[in-house]
Amino acid sequence: MKAAANRLGDSDAQKLVDATETFIFDCDGVIWKGDSLIEGVPETLDLLRSMGKRLIFVTNNSTKSRAGYTKKFESLGLNVNAEEIFSSSFAAAAYLESIDFKKKAYVVGETGILEELDGVGVEYIGGEADAGKQVTLASGELMHHDPDVGAVIVGFDRNVNYYKIQYATLCIRENPGCMFIATNTDAVTHLTDAQEWAGNGSMVGAIKGSTKREPIVVGKPAAFMLDYIANKFNIRKDQITMVGDRLDTDILFGNDGGLNTLLVLSGVTTEEMLKSDDNTIAPNFYTNKLADLLSVKPVAV
């Protein structure tokens, strides 16, 4: 059934902000595109903070850790601390910590995942160390893998190669109980502000194809990150507004979690896509960009 969505008016914006205790923002397409800040974002965040709103930033991009994202925010002139940032790299580490994981992890991914695993004391192999490795495919060649690997984590990896795919496949298929964890399954991502680039869904898809296994997804739209945030800050979910640019991750994440949802058209989703007969995911409201919230007036104290 076609999804119905309402464009955000000034009165809607005021009601939405007044009813919201915590805003969760996606980053790519909402706060920035590539390394370019989206117009009006600093003023909007400052306004919401002045109104006493809690701000949380959630990204499916696993290439950076929370420390890495803190530096990116700083480079764009935004004052955001690590405790306000929840990346899918952090979610992967937090998931393993939550189940008291004691084995090794094999990582298809970049430094963000490795730094977060260091933070929770999980031993790992792979990642950037396997970036240049090749498979010769000589007659009778076998690839040996570590039998102590109990989880394969697949995150966005600009150095993905056949060696990593095969190593991950062997661990998942041959190590008893080995988990297959995906930071996200996004089809595309914003590496630059010029175009869309193949996302982690392409890396996860390769491992799904070779193992015939479905991954445990820890990023949006899966519930793990939302439950973690709500428990950590003791927030009622009906007092949270999710602001994002993707229907199948951000808005679905919010809708499934019982949050208010606001779609911004500054990223992946266009108004045409939102109103398409094929779209079944509707936010509570949609608007052009985050800065459209600047119309709200702080409540006088």
C-alpha positions, 0 to 999 in steps of 0.5 A: 500500500502506498505510504502517506506522508505530511510535509512539515509546516511551521506549526507542525515543527513547533509541536514536534519539537515541543513533544520531543525530549531527544532527537536522534540524527542520522549523519550522512545526508542530514548533518553532512554530505561527504565532507561538506556540512549541510546549510543551517545545521549548526544553527539548528543544533544550537537552537535545539540545545538551547531548548534543553533537547538531548541530541544523539547522532547515529550513523551506519557508517562503520569506517570511523570509531566514536573518537574518529567521528568526534574529530569529524564533527570538530573539523566541521565546526560542530561541538559534539562529544563521543558520548553523543555518537553511536556508529555501527562500528560501536554497535558491533563492539557493544553487541559482542560485549553484551553477550560476553564474547570471549573468542576472536573476531574476523573483520571485513572493514576499516579502522573504526571497527578495530578501534571499537573492538579495542575499546571492549577488549575483543581480540580480532584479526583481519581488517586493514591488515588483510587489505593487500592480500591476494589469493594465487589459486595455485593447484591444490591450494588451501586457505587456512583460517583461525579456528578460534574465530567466533564472529565475522564482522562485515562493515564498509571496506574500501579495500575489500578483496577476494582474500577477505571474502574467502577467509570470512566464508571459511570462518562462518561455514567451518567454525562451529557457532561462528556468528555473521555480524553486519554493521548495516546493509545499506545499498549506497553511501555518501563518500563524497557530496558528488554521487552515491557510492556502493554501500556495505550491502555490497560487502554483506551480500558477497558473504551472504552469497557464499555462506547462505547465511543471514547476518545479525544486523546491529545498525539501522534499521535493526533494533539493537542500537535503539534499545541500547540508547534508550536503556543507556539514557533511560529515555521513553521511546515515544519522546524520541524523534528520529531525523533521517534521509533514508526510508529503509533505514532511518525512517523504518528504524524510527517507525519500528521502534515507536519513535516520531520520524522526520524525513529530510530530503537533503540526502538519498530520498527525493520527494518523488521516491517518498510519494512513489506508489511502490513506497510503503514506508512513511515518516510522520513528517518530511521536509527539505532539510534539518534547518527547516526546524529553525522556525520553532520558537523556544518556550519562554521560561 
